[in-house]
């Protein structure tokens, strides 16, 4: 497993799941998807069938929506000074 992938996995759990910003249920989904991705990429003769994968799609949509809401809630306001200033025009 790549150290970068493992670092992201660990930091996500430490900073989002453990303090409760992301539910334990969705944290568990993330962990399961991460482990299955590792198996699929790095182990021989691993395959996933449609019946196994289909439930992950709906669950992943919920996960992505929750992460998008976290990002949106943490984004600076559009009214912050300097955020909407147009780029200077070339002279």
C-alpha positions in Angstrom: 0.0 0.0 0.0 1.3 3.4 -0.9 2.3 5.5 2.1 0.3 8.5 0.6 -2.9 6.5 0.4 -2.5 5.2 3.9 -1.7 8.7 5.2 -4.9 10.0 3.6 -6.9 7.1 5.1 -5.4 7.6 8.5 -5.8 11.4 8.5 -9.4 11.1 7.3 -10.3 8.8 10.2 -8.4 10.9 12.7 -9.7 14.3 11.7 -13.2 13.5 10.5 -14.5 10.2 11.8 -13.1 10.2 15.3 -14.3 13.7 16.3 -17.7 12.9 14.7 -17.7 15.3 11.7 -18.4 12.2 9.6 -20.6 9.4 11.0 -19.0 6.2 12.1 -21.3 4.4 9.6 -19.9 6.5 6.7 -16.4 6.2 8.2 -16.8 2.4 8.1 -18.0 2.6 4.5 -14.9 4.6 3.6 -12.7 2.0 5.3 -14.4 -0.9 3.5 -14.1 0.9 0.2 -10.5 1.7 0.8 -9.7 -1.9 1.7 -11.5 -3.3 -1.3 -9.7 -0.8 -3.5 -6.4 -2.0 -2.1 -7.4 -5.7 -2.7 -8.6 -4.9 -6.3 -5.4 -3.0 -7.2 -2.7 -5.0 -5.4 -3.9 -8.6 -5.0 -4.0 -11.2 -7.7 -7.3 -12.8 -8.8 -9.6 -10.5 -6.9 -12.9 -9.5 -8.6 -16.1 -7.9 -7.4 -19.5 -8.8 -8.9 -22.4 -6.5 -9.6 -24.5 -7.7 -6.6 -21.6 -6.9 -4.3 -20.9 -3.5 -5.9 -24.4 -2.1 -6.5 -25.1 -1.3 -2.8 -21.8 0.6 -2.6 -23.0 3.1 -5.2 -25.9 4.4 -3.2 -23.9 4.4 0.0 -21.1 6.3 -1.8 -23.5 8.9 -3.1 -24.5 9.6 0.6 -20.8 9.7 1.6 -20.0 12.2 -1.2 -23.0 14.4 -0.3 -21.9 14.5 3.4 -18.3 15.4 2.4 -19.5 18.0 0.0 -21.6 19.5 2.8 -18.6 19.6 5.1 -16.5 21.3 2.5 -19.3 23.8 1.7 -19.7 24.6 5.4 -16.0 25.2 5.8 -15.6 27.3 2.6 -14.9 31.0 3.1 -17.9 33.2 2.5 -18.3 34.8 -0.9 -18.5 38.1 0.9 -15.0 37.8 2.3 -12.8 40.8 1.3 -10.8 40.2 -1.8 -12.5 36.9 -2.8 -14.5 38.3 -5.7 -12.1 41.0 -6.8 -11.6 40.8 -10.6 -8.1 40.1 -11.8 -6.3 43.3 -12.9 -6.6 43.8 -16.6 -3.3 43.9 -18.6 -2.2 47.4 -19.6 
